[in-house]
Amino acid sequence: MLAHILQNLPQVLIDGLTLGVVYAVVAIGYTMVYGILELINFAHGDVFMTGAFIGAIVLFLLMGMGFLSAMPALIVFLIVIVIAAIATGMLGVGIERVAYRPLRRKNAPKLIALITSIGISFVLEDAVRFIAELKTGNYIVTAPSMFNHKFNVDVHSVIPFFNNATFQASFLLVLIVTVVMLVSLDLFVNKTKWGMAMRAVAQDRDTASLMTINVNRVISVTFFIGSALGGATGVLFMIQYGTIDPYIGFILGIKAFTAAVLGGIGNIRGAMFGGVMLGLLEMFAAANLSVITHGAMGAEYKDVFAFIILILVLIFKPEGLFGKAVVEKV
């Protein structure tokens, strides 16, 4: 059993990192909004999905105009990801303005806002499904392939215990772009005036407003950044996995939210770590669960394995790995 685990470890690390960084960026969208509004924005997973479809639409348009073959793939990718990020960023701002801000002004219970976010999630799923079926006749879309060149990592000749690993060029693209996004966000939050304002609003919204911080504008910027990152990650998901549908955001959103809780909800660096950890756990289970359980459980139970680990962590550290215990105000 140990030999099997070691042999597959390089491939598990590659696949786990690919999935984990996607979870990490989406988890940041959850944790940013929660940090400021103490709201679990369950529509965020479907903003990620919308970004994937916007990216696919732009790719099909560029292909129809002949640009996909005439332009370098990297330039096409940059055009697609920027358009998707801006569009989903504006979508996030619109959702906050139309759905959440009126509730905030009326001091509505947080449960109402939570239910509203679930409603927006269903609206986005059905709207995207309607448009996809109207244009293509099918809500499952296969995007034009990019960055499909495969590389083989000769690990076995260096460490005989390990098998060789393979990955597509898209793996490097996903890894590099997500790392750039994560580092850029961390610098933005910790080194800029807007980041300072966001941290101030997260700490105490009322006091921040008394210190001339425009709270509504800070919240809008937070939604724009979180949604833009989610939409850009949707494009990366589409390029890495090829096939998308209106429901990819639901399951992935739940897992990304789980990653945010695992790292410590409200903690951006915790969300990053939680996403990568969840991706690695999931791929480890997919590759080894059948061997560990002697065939009783297969790769399809990988989610069960990951969530059991989450439950164990939260039993002993309810605030998450990097979160801080908070005493509720009376």
Order of alpha helices (4+ residues) and beta strands (2+ residues): alpha-alpha-alpha-alpha-alpha-alpha-beta-beta-beta-alpha-alpha-alpha-alpha-beta-alpha-alpha-alpha
